Amino acid sequence: MSRPLRVSIAMATYDGAAWVEEQLASIAAQTRLPDELVVVDDASNDDTVARVEAFAASAPFPVRVERSRQNATSTPTFERALGLCSGGIVFFADQDDVWHPEKIAALAEVLEASPSVGAVFSNGRVVDAQRNPLGHSLWEALWFDAKEQARVREGGAAEVFARHVVAAGTTLAFRASLRELALPFPRLRDCHDSWLAFLAAAVSEVRIVERELIEYRVHGGNQFGIHAPSFAEQLELARRQLTVGAFQYGVDFFSAARTRLQERDEHAPAVERIIDAKVEHCRRREAMAAGIAKRLPLVLDEWLSGRYGRFSYGWKSVAQDLFLR
């Protein structure tokens, strides 16, 4: 067993007065307390900061509170919080979840026991605003099934994350040494956790803990309200994905990851091949022509290449490209 590492928590807040005290209380109730909590508030309009400062006055660990003068959105806010952390292990924390008491202990233990592991993440229980279970786990909502879980355990996290990054930031713990590779975050929307998790998978081992160690609260005001969508919601999400530049986002995200790995002299040929295949798949989906007859050859080629299965959602994505454009 390696020597215990200092634990930092990087939290971003914004208009979270309704929820933040319960989250802070769950952190204070951990069986292994953090060595510090760094909170960066993204120019809240309510009394979130006052509530955090009141907690800090009697917290059983040091709490650093920083305020942004202007709203910067979540990714730059988490970037600032991460940059202020001094521990060897870092946890990301959202303002509206509730952590189970053993979360820090369970995830930190994995990192301390295995120097080859760069990041670890757990499952979570999805609940409503009053913390009533919604009947599914976070992994179920993210379609992180048994096959993909096995692939991560076998060392294939990079390919799983190239399809979809299922390591939600609120369930993630990672070595602070990854900060040099990950920062600065790319100026893409809402990418702090997916960026960190993918780069961790590119250069180190990623582990999973098959326990629900948080309550992920869905309350209507979430920046991301992850839940198990109905068929109608899936259809609406598929339509929306075609209008918001989702495939160009994939090109930009994974191209930036490849550039970062090269810039920091992190040689990962197998991962670079995965990135190149993902970028090509996203480029082809972004460039789909109008008219099903024109799209059909490209869709067929992507299907035969296996990339719809590796990097999208198989037949669902085929149907999206054929019939929803």
Residue pairs with C-beta under 8 A, 6 or more apart in sequence:
1 112
1 113
2 112
2 113
2 115
3 112
4 108
4 112
5 87
5 88
5 89
5 108
5 111
5 112
6 35
6 36
6 86
6 87
6 88
6 89
7 32
7 34
7 35
7 36
7 87
7 88
7 89
7 90
7 91
7 104
7 108
8 34
8 35
8 36
8 37
8 38
8 85
8 86
8 87
8 89
8 90
8 91
8 176
9 27
9 34
9 36
9 37
9 38
9 85
9 90
9 91
9 92
9 93
10 38
10 40
10 78
10 81
10 82
10 84
10 85
10 90
10 91
10 92
10 93
11 23
11 37
11 38
11 39
11 40
11 81
11 92
11 93
11 94
11 95
12 39
12 40
12 41
12 42
12 74
12 77
12 78
12 81
12 94
12 95
13 20
13 39
13 40
13 41
13 42
13 44
13 48
13 49
13 52
13 95
14 41
14 42
14 43
14 44
14 48
14 71
14 74
14 77
14 95
15 44
15 45
15 46
15 48
15 221
16 44
16 46
16 48
16 95
16 96
17 44
17 46
17 47
17 48
17 51
18 96
18 219
18 221
19 95
19 96
19 217
19 219
20 48
20 51
20 52
20 95
20 96
21 51
21 55
22 98
23 93
23 94
23 95
23 96
23 97
23 98
23 99
24 51
24 52
24 55
24 59
25 55
26 97
26 98
26 99
26 100
26 101
27 34
27 37
27 93
27 99
28 55
28 59
28 60
28 61
29 101
30 99
30 101
30 102
30 103
30 104
30 105
31 101
31 102
31 104
31 105
32 104
32 105
32 108
33 60
33 61
33 104
34 61
34 87
34 91
34 104
35 61
35 62
35 87
36 61
36 62
36 63
36 64
36 85
36 86
36 87
37 56
37 59
37 61
37 62
37 63
37 64
37 93
38 63
38 64
38 66
38 81
38 84
38 85
39 52
39 63
39 64
39 65
39 66
39 81
40 66
40 67
40 68
40 77
40 78
40 80
40 81
40 84
41 48
41 49
41 52
41 65
41 66
41 67
41 68
41 77
42 68
42 71
42 72
42 73
42 74
42 77
43 67
43 68
43 69
43 70
43 71
43 72
48 95
49 65
49 67
52 63
52 65
53 65
55 63
56 63
56 65
64 84
66 80
66 81
66 84
68 77
68 80
73 189
73 190
74 190
74 192
74 223
75 185
75 187
75 188
75 189
75 190
75 191
75 192
76 185
78 92
78 169
78 185
78 192
78 193
79 183
79 184
79 185
79 192
82 90
82 92
82 179
82 182
82 183
82 192
83 179
83 183
85 176
85 179
87 176
88 175
88 176
88 177
89 108
89 111
89 112
89 173
89 174
89 175
89 176
90 173
90 174
90 175
90 176
90 179
91 104
91 107
91 172
91 173
92 169
92 170
92 172
92 192
92 193
92 196
93 99
93 170
94 169
94 170
96 217
96 219
96 221
96 222
97 124
97 170
97 214
97 215
97 216
97 217
98 131
98 214
98 215
98 217
99 213
99 214
99 215
100 212
100 213
100 214
100 215
102 213
103 122
103 213
103 214
104 173
106 122
106 209
106 211
106 213
107 120
107 121
107 122
107 173
107 209
107 213
108 173
110 117
110 120
110 173
110 207
110 209
111 117
111 120
111 173
111 174
111 175
114 205
114 207
116 204
116 205
117 175
117 204
117 205
117 206
117 207
118 174
118 175
118 177
118 178
118 200
118 201
118 203
118 204
118 205
118 206
119 167
119 172
119 173
119 174
119 175
119 178
119 196
119 197
119 200
119 201
119 204
119 206
119 207
120 172
120 173
120 174
120 206
120 207
120 208
120 209
121 167
121 168
121 171
121 172
121 173
121 197
121 206
121 208
121 209
122 171
122 208
122 209
122 210
122 211
122 212
122 213
122 214
123 137
123 138
123 139
123 171
123 208
123 209
123 210
123 211
123 212
123 213
124 137
124 138
124 139
124 168
124 170
124 171
124 212
124 213
124 214
124 215
124 216
125 133
125 137
125 138
125 212
125 214
125 215
125 216
126 133
126 134
126 136
126 137
126 138
126 141
126 215
126 216
126 218
126 226
126 227
126 228
127 133
127 134
127 215
127 216
127 217
127 218
128 134
128 217
128 218
128 219
129 217
129 218
129 219
129 220
131 215
131 217
134 218
134 227
134 228
135 228
136 227
136 228
137 212
138 168
138 171
138 212
138 214
138 216
138 226
139 145
139 149
139 166
140 228
141 226
141 227
141 228
141 229
142 164
142 166
142 168
142 226
143 164
143 166
143 313
144 160
144 164
144 166
148 160
148 163
148 166
149 208
149 210
151 157
151 159
151 160
152 160
152 206
152 207
152 208
153 207
153 208
155 205
157 200
157 201
157 205
157 206
158 198
158 201
158 202
158 268
158 270
158 271
158 274
159 274
159 310
160 166
160 201
161 167
161 194
161 197
161 198
161 201
162 198
162 254
162 274
162 275
162 277
162 278
162 310
162 311
163 310
163 311
163 312
165 193
165 194
165 197
165 198
167 193
167 194
167 197
167 206
168 193
168 216
168 226
169 192
169 193
169 196
169 197
170 193
170 214
170 216
171 213
171 214
172 193
172 196
172 197
174 196
174 197
174 200
175 204
178 196
178 199
178 200
178 203
178 204
180 264
181 199
181 203
181 260
181 261
181 264
181 266
182 195
182 196
182 199
185 191
185 192
185 195
186 195
186 252
186 253
186 256
186 260
188 195
188 249
188 252
188 253
188 256
189 249
190 223
190 224
191 253
194 253
195 253
195 257
197 206
198 257
199 257
199 260
199 261
200 206
201 271
202 257
202 261
202 266
202 268
202 271
203 261
203 266
203 268
216 226
218 225
218 226
218 227
219 225
229 237
234 316
238 316
238 320
238 324
239 324
241 320
242 320
242 324
242 325
245 286
247 282
247 283
247 285
247 286
248 282
248 286
250 278
250 279
250 281
250 282
251 279
251 282
251 283
251 286
254 275
254 278
254 279
254 282
255 275
255 279
257 275
258 272
258 275
258 276
258 279
261 267
261 268
261 271
261 272
277 307
277 310
277 311
278 310
278 311
280 307
281 302
281 307
281 308
281 310
281 311
281 312
282 311
284 298
284 301
284 302
285 302
285 312
285 317
285 321
287 298
288 295
288 298
288 299
288 321
288 325
289 295
289 298
290 325
292 322
292 323
295 321
295 322
295 325
296 322
299 318
299 321
299 322
302 308
303 318
308 314
308 315
308 317
308 318
